[in-house]
Amino acid sequence: MSDELHRVAEAFRATMPKHAHISTFRIDHLDRTGIPVVQANLLVENYPATTGYGYGFTPIEAEVGALGELCEEVHVGRWVARAPRTEGSYAELARTRAVVDPLTLCLSAGSDYTPDMSLTWVEARRWPSGETVLVPREWVAAYPYQLGDEKPRLITPITNGLGAGFDLEHAIAHGIMEALQRDGNVTAYRALDQGVVVEPDAVPDAQVRGLLDHLKSLGIGVTVKLAAEDFGMSNLYVVGDDRGQPTAPIQVTSCGEAVHPDRDRTLRKALLEFCGSRARKAATHGPIPMLREALPLDYVERQMKVAMLDEEEPRALDAMVEWMGQDADGLRSRLASSVFAARSHRRLSELPTMPAAAVADSKARLALLTERLSAEGLEILYVDASPPGEAVRAVKVIVPGLEIETMSYHRIGWRGVRRLRARRDPLILDAPREGAKRVLLRPEDEERAGGPAWFDGALADRLVGRLYPMYRETGTFAAQMVLAQRRGQAVPA
């Protein structure tokens, strides 16, 4: 297995642009969990850095994860730059072409979108038919800068739905599960944490059991929580109240998330990602003098040179800078009533699952995911951004109807409205009022959501409050650099 993983890592690395500076190094020494965490970086002169993170029980697992994540972002970005574009409105193009309706793509409440708005479109494909369909270009890009000079009209591009592997089925399934993960927790954790604690009463994986015990021995109070059981899958996330000595206070806010048909695989991934998050947050937002000592100096200097502070989202930057001034106790107190809350309990053994053997094969896994989504009337779209002539496959998956970024960008669709209505959440209103904006839906989706709805964005912003960095983090070193500037200091040498 180790030899195979080394071959995978080298295959991922070989697809990187030849003119770029590529580096990989361990960052887990910035934490004390002992779980290997690797950072992979691609730096091009005068261009934002692209970074991938990986984690695992062995260093090579972590390296494969980091390089795979780097592949996803790099190849999708290159595809977006070169893909043929079509200009026009949905109303115009839908007369002669297969076009995805933006009203199914989880727009922001109160969006100025209309079917006559001119957008830039690129071709995706439907799975499994392969039929081509136009999608808005900004839904394919992972970051705003990947759009070049074009400004996004409707959303801020995000990484959700990326996938990589050595067959198309593996990559698409990976992207789907990420989309499902975020859809399941979009209104169920962080500021809206429902406090459903999962008791790990049956954990067959000895490594996972050992890691749970190890983290407890370190004074890290790990809690497994349930976000959703949609599509017959356990959507879990792991948080941990660190009462020990975190390297950087922000590690108190770490979280790992996962969804998979096999709930044991879900727990394993979420727990490892939690450990990876602790190291990643220290390496990204820790004090720069500490990172100059702990990380390769040439990497730190290169990253600082390409930091695009003026491209940072102002709300995220202000909030993260404020976080940088907090100690661990200060950040912990903000999470006490949400992230660390326990209001009800479920046993892990009670949650839905599929036998591991039934979904071990990528084709079988994708077939199951396709079946579950289709049963809910949802289709899978994908962009094949695989590098030409290489064995590596990289995709961006879009599932119209799945949701994301409700509490940050007020994006919400019919499923979100239905969920919030079901629990009588005051974020959803049946009539307009100050601070609330109309949720844009197709008539048929509005009907199955229970009728017209307005999202109280003002209330959402108050609920998120000073937890915004849990939704939108700033770029590497950005908050520390701005904090130094605001204090009238030069960035420490």
Buried (B, 14 or more C-beta within 10 A) or exposed (E): EEEEBEEBBEBBBEBBEEEBBBBBBBBBBBBBBEBBBBBBBBBBEEEBBBBBBBBBBEBBBBBBBBBBBBBBBBBBBBBBEEBEEBEBBBEBBBEEBEBBEBBBBBBBBBBEBEEEBEBBBBBBBBBEEEEEBBBBBBBBBBBBEBBEEBEBBBBBBBBBBBBBBBEBBBBBBBBBBBBBBBBBBBBBBBBBBBBBBBEBEEBEBEEBEEBBEBBEEBEBBBBBBBBBBBBEBBBBBBBBBBBEEBBBBBBBBBBBBBBBBBBBBBBBBBBBBBBBBBBBBBBBBBBBEBBBEBBBEEBBEBBBEBBEBEEBBEBBBBBBBBBBEBEBEEBBEBBEEBBBBEEEEBEBEBBEBBEBEEBEEBEBBBBBBBEBBEEEEBBBBBBBBBBEEBBBBBBBBBBBBBBBBBBBBBBBBBBBBBBBBEEEBEBBBEEEEEBBBBBBBEEEBBEBBBEBBBBBBBBBBEBBEBBBBBBBBBBBBBBBBBBBEEEEEEBEE
